[in-house]
Amino acid sequence: MNCKKFFFCFLILFPLFSQAQEQLGLRFDNYSGINSVVLNPANNITSKFTWDINLVEAGVFFDQNYGFIGNTNLIDLAKNSDNIMSALDVDNPNLNDPNTLLFDFYDNDQPKFISTNIETMGPSFMVNLASGHTFGIFTRARAMIGGKQLPTSLTYYNYERIIEEGDLLVPEFKMAGMAWTEIGINYAREFETNAGHWAIGGNIKLLNGYESFFIQNNTDFQVTRHGNDSISASTLDMEYGFTTASVEQEALNTKATGTGFGMDLGAIFTIEDGEDDYRFKFGVSVIDLGRISFDRFTESHALRRQEGTNLNFDEFNIVSNIDQGTDLLSEIVFGDASLSNRPAGYKIWLPTALSLQADLKIIDMIYLNSTLVQRIPMSGPALARDNIFALSPRFEHRWFGASFPLTLYNWQDIRIGTSLRLAFLTLGTDNIGSIIGKSDFTGSDFYLALKVNPFNIKLGGGSKNGGKGVRCYEF
């Protein structure tokens, strides 16, 4: 496999080695407690608990649409990871082995994306007071890599089809990744009106950033192919940056290289159905509004040139670390290894999004939820959240719950998920087919949460729709 083919395979397979969407089963259940404020900070108002403690929540999600591993699923991959081969290696004698899992690239003009999301929620709690106030504190650790509307022209087969001295257009795009922690304070307040109950809430979050990178192409440019391993590019206007703490220390960095603040804002309107429940609930929220300023152990570079630039892939065969790579790029573009350097430090936006939620009670313990999450584009380096629209029927009881979200993902694919809650433990996925089905595997997700909340303790009254003590189930 030549250098170019290796680059494309690396682009697809890298996130698999690091390897959840919105973890819907933990966000709209009325027994979700503090975990529900991630989607809407006013959600605790309709909680069935007077208090709730999250011990641990963890989720992992990865997906992309550049390539796939054919006719497999996550379980099959875990058992046969040694049998993955590239369909590009046509001379490999094991290529036709029935036990071989073939990796290949999609050959279409569908807008491309890469998305990796790893989240954990540590010790967190909420309390729901009889006066209609709720308070909470939560801790989270998150890592995300995201790029949306990535160039279709740079997919493998589109590039391969270019004849020698042929051109392709690379449009504007950007991509970013970041690992950070959050310490958040939640507050919500309920108001009673003649029409129903209103609630407003907010999360204020202290952010610590550890690792990050970004790349941003600010203008369209033409790429001309010269043979198999050489290209030339027209006018360039690109920026990129990254943290260097782990590289310089030759170990995983555990100290913050940046800080920032974030917030979530939300409101909920409910029409009640008896004293302890609602008939209809509608919510709106803006989530992950804020950014982190990285000002320690960082590098920032700009590649701006009005004339053509020639790039030979073979030149990168000698690159053994990131410093050599940045110096070589600067040398190629400017003829000087240091001219791409910009003042150190940059800021990256959180994956900001607008969310709408609607929850309808069909009959006792049966609900239908609708959730929209639409990313909000931010100027400059920013994490790009996935767009989703989900319809989720669910059964909801104190000791058992189940939901089955049907999700339209990034306005391209439909996935079926499931979430099961047994007392204090929740397990779920937003794409069950990627775990137990057989199809072109592009990614998967899984999440769990372990909590503590009222068993048979009743701590007083509560608001109209929340803060209730919970009775033990009688068999």
DRENDO-1510 file (C-alpha; in Angstrom, 1 decimal, always signed):
<recs>
REC; n; res; u; v; w
REC; 1; MET; +0.0; +0.0; +0.0 .
REC; 2; ASN; +1.5; +3.3; -1.0 .
REC; 3; CYS; +1.7; +6.4; +1.2 .
REC; 4; LYS; -1.5; +7.8; -0.1 .
REC; 5; LYS; -3.6; +4.7; +0.5 .
REC; 6; PHE; -2.1; +4.5; +4.0 .
REC; 7; PHE; -3.2; +8.0; +4.7 .
REC; 8; PHE; -6.8; +7.3; +3.8 .
REC; 9; CYS; -7.0; +4.1; +5.8 .
REC; 10; PHE; -5.5; +5.8; +8.8 .
REC; 11; LEU; -8.1; +8.6; +8.5 .
REC; 12; ILE; -10.9; +6.0; +8.8 .
REC; 13; LEU; -9.4; +3.5; +11.3 .
REC; 14; PHE; -7.8; +5.9; +13.8 .
REC; 15; PRO; -11.0; +6.6; +15.7 .
REC; 16; LEU; -11.7; +2.8; +16.0 .
REC; 17; PHE; -8.5; +2.5; +18.0 .
REC; 18; SER; -9.6; +5.3; +20.3 .
REC; 19; GLN; -13.0; +4.2; +20.7 .
REC; 20; ALA; -22.4; +8.2; +22.4 .
REC; 21; GLN; -24.4; +10.0; +20.5 .
REC; 22; GLU; -26.9; +11.7; +22.9 .
REC; 23; GLN; -27.5; +8.6; +25.1 .
REC; 24; LEU; -31.2; +9.2; +24.8 .
REC; 25; GLY; -32.3; +6.6; +27.4 .
REC; 26; LEU; -30.7; +8.7; +30.1 .
REC; 27; ARG; -32.1; +12.1; +29.1 .
REC; 28; PHE; -35.9; +12.0; +29.0 .
REC; 29; ASP; -37.0; +9.3; +31.5 .
REC; 30; ASN; -38.7; +10.9; +34.6 .
REC; 31; TYR; -36.5; +8.6; +36.7 .
REC; 32; SER; -33.3; +9.8; +35.1 .
REC; 33; GLY; -32.6; +12.3; +37.9 .
REC; 34; ILE; -29.4; +14.4; +37.6 .
REC; 35; ASN; -28.5; +12.7; +34.3 .
REC; 36; SER; -31.4; +14.4; +32.5 .
REC; 37; VAL; -30.1; +17.9; +33.0 .
REC; 38; VAL; -27.5; +17.3; +30.3 .
REC; 39; LEU; -30.2; +17.7; +27.6 .
REC; 40; ASN; -32.3; +20.3; +29.4 .
REC; 41; PRO; -31.3; +21.8; +32.7 .
REC; 42; ALA; -34.9; +22.3; +33.7 .
REC; 43; ASN; -35.7; +18.5; +33.4 .
REC; 44; ASN; -35.3; +17.9; +37.1 .
REC; 45; ILE; -38.6; +19.7; +37.7 .
REC; 46; THR; -40.6; +16.7; +36.4 .
REC; 47; SER; -38.4; +14.1; +38.2 .
REC; 48; LYS; -40.2; +11.5; +40.3 .
REC; 49; PHE; -37.5; +11.7; +42.9 .
REC; 50; THR; -36.9; +14.1; +45.8 .
REC; 51; TRP; -33.2; +13.3; +45.4 .
REC; 52; ASP; -30.9; +11.4; +43.1 .
REC; 53; ILE; -27.2; +10.4; +43.1 .
REC; 54; ASN; -25.3; +9.3; +40.1 .
REC; 55; LEU; -22.4; +7.1; +40.9 .
REC; 56; VAL; -21.1; +6.6; +37.4 .
REC; 57; GLU; -22.3; +7.1; +33.8 .
REC; 58; ALA; -20.2; +6.1; +30.8 .
REC; 59; GLY; -20.8; +6.2; +27.1 .
REC; 60; VAL; -18.8; +5.7; +23.9 .
REC; 61; PHE; -19.8; +6.6; +20.4 .
REC; 62; PHE; -18.1; +6.5; +17.0 .
REC; 63; ASP; -19.4; +6.9; +13.5 .
REC; 64; GLN; -18.3; +8.1; +10.1 .
REC; 65; ASN; -19.3; +7.6; +6.4 .
REC; 66; TYR; -15.9; +7.5; +4.6 .
REC; 67; GLY; -15.5; +3.8; +4.8 .
REC; 68; PHE; -17.0; +0.6; +6.2 .
REC; 69; ILE; -16.2; -3.0; +7.3 .
REC; 70; GLY; -18.6; -5.2; +5.4 .
REC; 71; ASN; -21.2; -7.6; +6.8 .
REC; 72; THR; -20.3; -7.5; +10.5 .
REC; 73; ASN; -21.2; -5.9; +13.8 .
REC; 74; LEU; -19.4; -4.8; +17.0 .
REC; 75; ILE; -19.5; -8.2; +18.6 .
REC; 76; ASP; -18.2; -9.9; +15.5 .
REC; 77; LEU; -15.4; -7.3; +15.2 .
REC; 78; ALA; -14.3; -7.9; +18.8 .
REC; 79; LYS; -14.0; -11.6; +18.1 .
REC; 80; ASN; -12.3; -11.3; +14.7 .
REC; 81; SER; -10.3; -8.1; +14.9 .
REC; 82; ASP; -7.2; -9.9; +13.6 .
REC; 83; ASN; -9.0; -10.7; +10.3 .
REC; 84; ILE; -9.7; -7.2; +9.1 .
REC; 85; MET; -8.1; -6.5; +5.7 .
REC; 86; SER; -8.3; -3.7; +3.2 .
REC; 87; ALA; -10.1; -4.3; +0.0 .
REC; 88; LEU; -7.4; -2.2; -1.7 .
REC; 89; ASP; -4.8; -5.0; -1.1 .
REC; 90; VAL; -5.9; -6.9; -4.2 .
REC; 91; ASP; -2.7; -9.0; -4.1 .
REC; 92; ASN; -3.3; -10.4; -0.6 .
REC; 93; PRO; -4.0; -14.2; -0.9 .
REC; 94; ASN; -6.3; -14.1; +2.1 .
REC; 95; LEU; -8.6; -11.5; +0.6 .
REC; 96; ASN; -11.2; -14.1; -0.5 .
REC; 97; ASP; -11.1; -16.1; +2.8 .
REC; 98; PRO; -14.8; -16.3; +4.1 .
REC; 99; ASN; -13.5; -15.4; +7.6 .
REC; 100; THR; -11.9; -12.2; +6.3 .
REC; 101; LEU; -13.6; -8.9; +7.3 .
REC; 102; LEU; -13.1; -6.4; +4.4 .
REC; 103; PHE; -12.6; -2.7; +4.9 .
REC; 104; ASP; -13.5; -0.5; +1.9 .
REC; 105; PHE; -14.4; +3.1; +1.1 .
REC; 106; TYR; -17.8; +4.4; +0.1 .
REC; 107; ASP; -18.0; +5.6; -3.5 .
REC; 108; ASN; -20.7; +8.3; -3.4 .
REC; 109; ASP; -21.1; +12.1; -3.1 .
REC; 110; GLN; -22.9; +12.1; +0.2 .
REC; 111; PRO; -21.6; +14.8; +2.6 .
REC; 112; LYS; -18.9; +13.3; +4.8 .
REC; 113; PHE; -18.5; +13.3; +8.6 .
REC; 114; ILE; -16.4; +11.8; +11.3 .
REC; 115; SER; -17.7; +11.8; +14.9 .
REC; 116; THR; -16.2; +10.3; +18.1 .
REC; 117; ASN; -17.6; +11.0; +21.5 .
REC; 118; ILE; -16.5; +9.5; +24.8 .
REC; 119; GLU; -18.3; +10.7; +28.0 .
REC; 120; THR; -18.3; +9.8; +31.7 .
REC; 121; MET; -20.3; +11.4; +34.5 .
REC; 122; GLY; -18.8; +11.0; +37.9 .
REC; 123; PRO; -20.3; +11.6; +41.3 .
REC; 124; SER; -23.3; +13.9; +40.9 .
REC; 125; PHE; -26.5; +14.6; +42.7 .
REC; 126; MET; -29.7; +16.6; +42.6 .
REC; 127; VAL; -32.4; +17.5; +45.2 .
REC; 128; ASN; -35.9; +18.4; +44.3 .
REC; 129; LEU; -37.5; +20.7; +47.0 .
REC; 130; ALA; -41.2; +21.0; +47.8 .
REC; 131; SER; -41.0; +24.7; +47.1 .
REC; 132; GLY; -40.6; +24.1; +43.3 .
REC; 133; HIS; -36.8; +24.6; +43.3 .
REC; 134; THR; -34.3; +22.0; +42.2 .
REC; 135; PHE; -30.5; +22.0; +42.8 .
REC; 136; GLY; -27.8; +19.8; +41.5 .
REC; 137; ILE; -24.0; +19.4; +41.1 .
REC; 138; PHE; -22.4; +17.2; +38.4 .
REC; 139; THR; -19.0; +16.2; +37.3 .
REC; 140; ARG; -18.2; +15.0; +33.7 .
REC; 141; ALA; -15.2; +14.0; +31.6 .
REC; 142; ARG; -15.6; +14.3; +27.9 .
REC; 143; ALA; -13.6; +13.7; +24.7 .
REC; 144; MET; -14.9; +14.4; +21.2 .
REC; 145; ILE; -13.6; +14.5; +17.6 .
REC; 146; GLY; -15.9; +16.0; +15.1 .
REC; 147; GLY; -16.0; +17.1; +11.5 .
REC; 148; LYS; -19.1; +17.7; +9.4 .
REC; 149; GLN; -19.5; +18.6; +5.7 .
REC; 150; LEU; -16.0; +17.3; +5.1 .
REC; 151; PRO; -14.8; +17.3; +1.5 .
REC; 152; THR; -16.4; +14.6; -0.7 .
REC; 153; SER; -13.7; +15.3; -3.3 .
REC; 154; LEU; -11.0; +13.8; -0.9 .
REC; 155; THR; -12.7; +10.4; -0.6 .
REC; 156; TYR; -10.5; +7.6; -1.9 .
REC; 157; TYR; -12.3; +6.6; -5.1 .
REC; 158; ASN; -13.0; +10.2; -6.1 .
REC; 159; TYR; -9.2; +10.9; -5.9 .
REC; 160; GLU; -8.4; +7.7; -7.7 .
REC; 161; ARG; -10.6; +8.6; -10.6 .
REC; 162; ILE; -8.6; +11.8; -11.3 .
REC; 163; ILE; -6.4; +11.3; -14.3 .
REC; 164; GLU; -2.9; +12.6; -14.2 .
REC; 165; GLU; -2.8; +16.3; -14.4 .
REC; 166; GLY; -6.5; +16.3; -13.5 .
REC; 167; ASP; -8.0; +18.7; -10.9 .
REC; 168; LEU; -10.4; +18.4; -8.0 .
REC; 169; LEU; -11.9; +21.1; -5.8 .
REC; 170; VAL; -11.4; +21.1; -2.0 .
REC; 171; PRO; -14.1; +23.3; -0.4 .
REC; 172; GLU; -14.0; +25.1; +2.9 .
REC; 173; PHE; -14.2; +22.8; +5.9 .
REC; 174; LYS; -13.1; +22.5; +9.5 .
REC; 175; MET; -12.5; +19.7; +12.1 .
REC; 176; ALA; -11.6; +19.7; +15.8 .
REC; 177; GLY; -11.1; +17.4; +18.7 .
REC; 178; MET; -10.8; +18.1; +22.4 .
REC; 179; ALA; -10.6; +16.3; +25.8 .
REC; 180; TRP; -11.9; +18.2; +28.8 .
REC; 181; THR; -13.7; +18.0; +32.2 .
REC; 182; GLU; -16.7; +19.8; +33.6 .
REC; 183; ILE; -17.8; +20.7; +37.1 .
REC; 184; GLY; -21.4; +22.0; +36.9 .
REC; 185; ILE; -24.0; +23.6; +39.1 .
REC; 186; ASN; -27.7; +23.1; +38.2 .
REC; 187; TYR; -30.7; +25.1; +39.2 .
REC; 188; ALA; -34.3; +25.1; +38.1 .
REC; 189; ARG; -37.4; +26.9; +39.2 .
REC; 190; GLU; -41.1; +26.0; +38.6 .
REC; 191; PHE; -43.9; +28.5; +38.1 .
REC; 192; GLU; -47.6; +27.6; +38.1 .
REC; 193; THR; -49.9; +29.4; +35.7 .
REC; 194; ASN; -53.6; +28.9; +34.6 .
REC; 195; ALA; -52.5; +27.1; +31.5 .
REC; 196; GLY; -50.0; +24.7; +33.1 .
REC; 197; HIS; -46.6; +24.7; +34.7 .
REC; 198; TRP; -43.5; +26.6; +33.5 .
REC; 199; ALA; -40.0; +25.8; +34.6 .
REC; 200; ILE; -36.7; +27.5; +33.7 .
REC; 201; GLY; -33.2; +26.1; +34.5 .
REC; 202; GLY; -29.6; +26.5; +33.8 .
REC; 203; ASN; -26.2; +24.8; +34.2 .
REC; 204; ILE; -23.0; +26.8; +34.9 .
REC; 205; LYS; -19.9; +24.8; +34.1 .
REC; 206; LEU; -16.2; +25.3; +34.9 .
REC; 207; LEU; -14.2; +23.7; +32.1 .
REC; 208; ASN; -10.6; +22.3; +32.2 .
REC; 209; GLY; -9.1; +21.4; +28.8 .
REC; 210; TYR; -6.3; +18.8; +28.5 .
REC; 211; GLU; -5.8; +17.9; +24.8 .
REC; 212; SER; -7.1; +19.4; +21.6 .
REC; 213; PHE; -6.5; +20.1; +17.9 .
REC; 214; PHE; -8.2; +21.9; +15.1 .
REC; 215; ILE; -7.8; +22.3; +11.3 .
REC; 216; GLN; -9.7; +24.9; +9.3 .
REC; 217; ASN; -9.6; +25.5; +5.6 .
REC; 218; ASN; -10.8; +29.0; +5.0 .
REC; 219; THR; -11.1; +29.0; +1.2 .
REC; 220; ASP; -11.8; +26.7; -1.7 .
REC; 221; PHE; -8.7; +25.5; -3.6 .
REC; 222; GLN; -7.8; +23.3; -6.5 .
REC; 223; VAL; -5.7; +20.2; -6.2 .
REC; 224; THR; -3.9; +18.8; -9.3 .
REC; 225; ARG; -2.7; +15.2; -9.3 .
REC; 226; HIS; +0.8; +14.4; -10.6 .
REC; 227; GLY; +1.3; +10.6; -10.7 .
REC; 228; ASN; +0.4; +8.4; -7.7 .
REC; 229; ASP; +2.3; +10.2; -4.9 .
REC; 230; SER; +2.5; +13.9; -5.9 .
REC; 231; ILE; -0.1; +16.7; -6.0 .
REC; 232; SER; +0.0; +20.5; -6.3 .
REC; 233; ALA; -2.5; +22.9; -4.7 .
REC; 234; SER; -3.5; +26.4; -5.7 .
REC; 235; THR; -4.1; +29.3; -3.3 .
REC; 236; LEU; -4.0; +28.1; +0.3 .
REC; 237; ASP; -5.6; +29.6; +3.4 .
REC; 238; MET; -5.5; +27.0; +6.1 .
REC; 239; GLU; -5.0; +27.1; +9.9 .
REC; 240; TYR; -4.3; +24.4; +12.4 .
REC; 241; GLY; -3.2; +24.0; +16.0 .
REC; 242; PHE; -2.7; +21.3; +18.6 .
REC; 243; THR; -1.6; +20.8; +22.2 .
REC; 244; THR; +1.8; +19.3; +22.8 .
REC; 245; ALA; +1.9; +18.3; +26.5 .
REC; 246; SER; +1.6; +14.6; +26.0 .
REC; 247; VAL; +4.1; +14.6; +23.2 .
REC; 248; GLU; +6.7; +16.7; +25.1 .
REC; 249; GLN; +6.3; +14.7; +28.3 .
REC; 250; GLU; +6.2; +11.4; +26.4 .
REC; 251; ALA; +3.3; +10.4; +28.7 .
REC; 252; LEU; -0.5; +11.0; +29.0 .
REC; 253; ASN; -1.0; +14.6; +30.1 .
REC; 254; THR; -3.0; +14.9; +33.4 .
REC; 255; LYS; -2.7; +18.6; +33.8 .
REC; 256; ALA; -5.0; +21.2; +32.3 .
REC; 257; THR; -3.6; +23.1; +29.3 .
REC; 258; GLY; -6.6; +25.4; +29.1 .
REC; 259; THR; -9.7; +26.7; +31.0 .
REC; 260; GLY; -13.0; +28.1; +30.2 .
REC; 261; PHE; -16.7; +28.5; +31.2 .
REC; 262; GLY; -19.8; +26.9; +29.7 .
REC; 263; MET; -23.5; +27.0; +30.2 .
REC; 264; ASP; -26.8; +25.2; +29.3 .
REC; 265; LEU; -30.1; +27.1; +29.4 .
REC; 266; GLY; -33.5; +25.4; +29.2 .
REC; 267; ALA; -37.3; +25.8; +29.8 .
REC; 268; ILE; -40.1; +23.4; +30.1 .
REC; 269; PHE; -43.9; +23.7; +29.9 .
REC; 270; THR; -46.1; +20.9; +31.3 .
REC; 271; ILE; -49.9; +20.3; +31.2 .
REC; 272; GLU; -50.6; +18.2; +34.3 .
REC; 273; ASP; -52.6; +14.9; +34.4 .
REC; 274; GLY; -53.5; +14.5; +38.1 .
REC; 275; GLU; -51.3; +15.4; +41.0 .
REC; 276; ASP; -48.2; +13.3; +40.3 .
REC; 277; ASP; -47.8; +13.3; +36.5 .
REC; 278; TYR; -48.2; +15.4; +33.3 .
REC; 279; ARG; -50.2; +14.8; +30.2 .
REC; 280; PHE; -47.8; +16.7; +27.9 .
REC; 281; LYS; -44.4; +18.2; +28.4 .
REC; 282; PHE; -42.5; +20.5; +25.9 .
REC; 283; GLY; -38.9; +21.6; +26.4 .
REC; 284; VAL; -36.5; +23.9; +24.6 .
REC; 285; SER; -32.8; +24.3; +25.5 .
REC; 286; VAL; -29.5; +25.6; +24.3 .
REC; 287; ILE; -26.7; +23.2; +25.4 .
REC; 288; ASP; -22.9; +23.4; +25.5 .
REC; 289; LEU; -22.6; +27.1; +25.0 .
REC; 290; GLY; -19.0; +28.1; +25.8 .
REC; 291; ARG; -15.4; +27.5; +24.9 .
REC; 292; ILE; -12.0; +26.7; +26.3 .
REC; 293; SER; -8.9; +28.9; +25.9 .
REC; 294; PHE; -5.8; +26.7; +25.4 .
REC; 295; ASP; -2.8; +28.8; +26.4 .
REC; 296; ARG; -0.2; +26.2; +27.6 .
REC; 297; PHE; +1.7; +23.6; +25.7 .
REC; 298; THR; +0.1; +24.6; +22.3 .
REC; 299; GLU; +1.2; +25.3; +18.8 .
REC; 300; SER; -0.7; +27.2; +16.2 .
REC; 301; HIS; +0.1; +27.4; +12.5 .
REC; 302; ALA; -1.2; +29.1; +9.3 .
REC; 303; LEU; -0.5; +28.0; +5.7 .
REC; 304; ARG; -1.4; +31.0; +3.5 .
REC; 305; ARG; +0.0; +31.2; +0.0 .
REC; 306; GLN; -1.2; +32.9; -3.2 .
REC; 307; GLU; +0.9; +30.8; -5.5 .
REC; 308; GLY; +0.8; +27.0; -6.2 .
REC; 309; THR; +2.3; +24.5; -3.8 .
REC; 310; ASN; +3.8; +21.1; -4.7 .
REC; 311; LEU; +3.5; +18.3; -2.3 .
REC; 312; ASN; +5.2; +14.9; -2.7 .
REC; 313; PHE; +3.9; +12.2; -0.3 .
REC; 314; ASP; +7.3; +10.5; -0.3 .
REC; 315; GLU; +8.8; +13.4; +1.5 .
REC; 316; PHE; +6.7; +12.5; +4.6 .
REC; 317; ASN; +8.3; +9.0; +4.8 .
REC; 318; ILE; +11.1; +10.5; +6.9 .
REC; 319; VAL; +8.7; +12.2; +9.4 .
REC; 320; SER; +8.8; +10.5; +12.8 .
REC; 321; ASN; +7.1; +13.1; +15.1 .
REC; 322; ILE; +4.7; +15.9; +14.9 .
REC; 323; ASP; +7.4; +18.6; +15.0 .
REC; 324; GLN; +9.0; +17.2; +12.0 .
REC; 325; GLY; +5.7; +17.2; +10.2 .
REC; 326; THR; +4.9; +20.8; +10.9 .
REC; 327; ASP; +8.4; +21.9; +9.9 .
REC; 328; LEU; +8.2; +20.0; +6.7 .
REC; 329; LEU; +4.8; +21.5; +5.8 .
REC; 330; SER; +6.1; +25.0; +6.4 .
REC; 331; GLU; +9.2; +24.2; +4.4 .
REC; 332; ILE; +7.1; +23.0; +1.4 .
REC; 333; VAL; +4.7; +26.0; +1.5 .
REC; 334; PHE; +7.1; +28.8; +2.4 .
REC; 335; GLY; +10.6; +27.5; +1.9 .
REC; 336; ASP; +11.2; +28.0; +5.6 .
REC; 337; ALA; +10.5; +25.6; +8.5 .
REC; 338; SER; +9.4; +28.3; +10.9 .
REC; 339; LEU; +7.2; +30.7; +8.8 .
REC; 340; SER; +4.0; +28.9; +9.5 .
REC; 341; ASN; +4.3; +29.5; +13.2 .
REC; 342; ARG; +1.6; +31.8; +14.8 .
REC; 343; PRO; +1.4; +33.0; +18.4 .
REC; 344; ALA; +0.7; +30.1; +20.6 .
REC; 345; GLY; -2.7; +29.7; +22.0 .
REC; 346; TYR; -6.2; +29.2; +20.6 .
REC; 347; LYS; -9.8; +28.8; +21.7 .
REC; 348; ILE; -12.2; +25.9; +20.8 .
REC; 349; TRP; -16.0; +26.1; +21.1 .
REC; 350; LEU; -18.0; +23.4; +22.9 .
REC; 351; PRO; -20.4; +21.4; +20.7 .
REC; 352; THR; -23.2; +24.0; +20.9 .
REC; 353; ALA; -26.7; +22.9; +19.9 .
REC; 354; LEU; -30.4; +23.8; +20.1 .
REC; 355; SER; -32.6; +21.1; +21.4 .
REC; 356; LEU; -36.4; +20.7; +21.3 .
REC; 357; GLN; -38.2; +18.0; +23.3 .
REC; 358; ALA; -41.8; +16.9; +23.5 .
REC; 359; ASP; -43.2; +14.2; +25.8 .
REC; 360; LEU; -46.7; +12.8; +25.6 .
REC; 361; LYS; -48.3; +10.5; +28.1 .
REC; 362; ILE; -50.3; +7.9; +26.2 .
REC; 363; ILE; -51.6; +6.0; +29.2 .
REC; 364; ASP; -50.3; +5.4; +32.7 .
REC; 365; MET; -46.6; +4.4; +32.4 .
REC; 366; ILE; -46.5; +4.7; +28.5 .
REC; 367; TYR; -45.0; +7.8; +26.9 .
REC; 368; LEU; -43.9; +9.0; +23.5 .
REC; 369; ASN; -41.0; +11.3; +23.3 .
REC; 370; SER; -39.7; +13.4; +20.4 .
REC; 371; THR; -36.3; +15.0; +20.6 .
REC; 372; LEU; -34.5; +17.2; +18.1 .
REC; 373; VAL; -30.8; +18.2; +18.6 .
REC; 374; GLN; -29.5; +20.7; +15.9 .
REC; 375; ARG; -26.0; +21.9; +16.1 .
REC; 376; ILE; -25.3; +25.7; +16.1 .
REC; 377; PRO; -22.4; +26.6; +13.8 .
REC; 378; MET; -19.8; +28.7; +15.6 .
REC; 379; SER; -17.1; +30.9; +14.0 .
REC; 380; GLY; -13.5; +29.7; +14.4 .
REC; 381; PRO; -12.4; +26.3; +15.8 .
REC; 382; ALA; -15.4; +24.4; +17.2 .
REC; 383; LEU; -16.5; +20.9; +18.0 .
REC; 384; ALA; -19.3; +19.8; +15.7 .
REC; 385; ARG; -22.2; +18.0; +17.3 .
REC; 386; ASP; -24.3; +15.4; +15.4 .
REC; 387; ASN; -27.8; +16.4; +14.4 .
REC; 388; ILE; -30.5; +14.0; +15.5 .
REC; 389; PHE; -34.2; +13.7; +15.4 .
REC; 390; ALA; -35.7; +10.8; +17.5 .
REC; 391; LEU; -39.1; +9.4; +18.2 .
REC; 392; SER; -38.9; +7.2; +21.4 .
REC; 393; PRO; -41.8; +5.2; +22.8 .
REC; 394; ARG; -41.1; +4.1; +26.4 .
REC; 395; PHE; -42.5; +2.2; +29.3 .
REC; 396; GLU; -41.7; +4.0; +32.6 .
REC; 397; HIS; -42.0; +2.5; +36.1 .
REC; 398; ARG; -40.1; +3.0; +39.3 .
REC; 399; TRP; -38.3; -0.3; +39.1 .
REC; 400; PHE; -38.2; -0.9; +35.4 .
REC; 401; GLY; -38.1; +1.2; +32.3 .
REC; 402; ALA; -37.5; +0.6; +28.6 .
REC; 403; SER; -37.4; +2.9; +25.5 .
REC; 404; PHE; -36.9; +2.2; +21.8 .
REC; 405; PRO; -35.6; +5.4; +20.0 .
REC; 406; LEU; -36.0; +5.6; +16.3 .
REC; 407; THR; -33.3; +8.1; +15.3 .
REC; 408; LEU; -32.7; +10.1; +12.1 .
REC; 409; TYR; -28.9; +10.7; +12.3 .
REC; 410; ASN; -27.3; +13.7; +10.6 .
REC; 411; TRP; -30.3; +13.8; +8.3 .
REC; 412; GLN; -28.8; +10.7; +6.5 .
REC; 413; ASP; -29.4; +7.4; +8.3 .
REC; 414; ILE; -32.2; +5.9; +10.4 .
REC; 415; ARG; -31.1; +3.9; +13.4 .
REC; 416; ILE; -33.1; +1.9; +16.0 .
REC; 417; GLY; -31.9; +1.9; +19.6 .
REC; 418; THR; -32.9; +0.5; +22.9 .
REC; 419; SER; -32.5; +1.4; +26.6 .
REC; 420; LEU; -33.3; -0.8; +29.6 .
REC; 421; ARG; -33.5; +0.4; +33.2 .
REC; 422; LEU; -33.6; -2.0; +36.1 .
REC; 423; ALA; -33.9; -0.2; +39.4 .
REC; 424; PHE; -30.6; +1.7; +39.7 .
REC; 425; LEU; -28.8; +0.4; +36.5 .
REC; 426; THR; -29.4; +1.6; +33.0 .
REC; 427; LEU; -27.9; +0.1; +29.8 .
REC; 428; GLY; -28.5; +1.3; +26.3 .
REC; 429; THR; -27.5; +2.1; +22.8 .
REC; 430; ASP; -28.8; +4.4; +20.1 .
REC; 431; ASN; -27.9; +1.9; +17.4 .
REC; 432; ILE; -28.7; -1.7; +18.4 .
REC; 433; GLY; -28.2; -2.9; +14.8 .
REC; 434; SER; -24.4; -2.0; +14.9 .
REC; 435; ILE; -24.1; -4.4; +17.9 .
REC; 436; ILE; -26.2; -7.4; +17.0 .
REC; 437; GLY; -27.1; -6.9; +13.3 .
REC; 438; LYS; -25.1; -7.8; +10.2 .
REC; 439; SER; -24.5; -4.9; +7.8 .
REC; 440; ASP; -21.8; -2.4; +6.6 .
REC; 441; PHE; -20.2; -1.4; +9.9 .
REC; 442; THR; -19.3; +2.3; +10.2 .
REC; 443; GLY; -19.5; +2.8; +14.0 .
REC; 444; SER; -21.4; +2.0; +17.1 .
REC; 445; ASP; -22.3; +3.3; +20.6 .
REC; 446; PHE; -23.1; +2.0; +24.1 .
REC; 447; TYR; -23.8; +3.6; +27.4 .
REC; 448; LEU; -24.6; +2.7; +31.1 .
REC; 449; ALA; -25.4; +4.4; +34.3 .
REC; 450; LEU; -25.4; +3.3; +38.0 .
REC; 451; LYS; -27.4; +5.4; +40.4 .
REC; 452; VAL; -28.8; +5.7; +43.9 .
REC; 453; ASN; -32.2; +7.3; +44.7 .
REC; 454; PRO; -35.2; +6.9; +47.0 .
REC; 455; PHE; -36.1; +3.2; +47.7 .
REC; 456; ASN; -39.1; +3.4; +50.0 .
REC; 457; ILE; -38.3; +6.7; +51.7 .
REC; 458; LYS; -40.7; +9.6; +51.4 .
REC; 459; LEU; -39.1; +13.0; +52.0 .
REC; 460; GLY; -42.1; +15.2; +52.1 .
REC; 461; GLY; -44.2; +16.9; +49.4 .
REC; 462; GLY; -42.8; +18.3; +46.2 .
REC; 463; SER; -43.8; +20.3; +43.2 .
REC; 464; LYS; -46.8; +19.4; +41.1 .
REC; 465; ASN; -44.9; +17.1; +38.8 .
REC; 466; GLY; -41.8; +16.3; +40.7 .
REC; 467; GLY; -40.1; +15.8; +44.0 .
REC; 468; LYS; -42.3; +12.9; +45.1 .
REC; 469; GLY; -41.3; +10.1; +47.4 .
REC; 470; VAL; -41.4; +6.7; +45.8 .
REC; 471; ARG; -43.1; +3.7; +47.2 .
REC; 472; CYS; -41.7; +0.1; +46.9 .
REC; 473; TYR; -43.5; -1.9; +44.2 .
REC; 474; GLU; -46.0; -4.4; +45.6 .
REC; 475; PHE; -46.1; -7.8; +43.9 .
</recs>
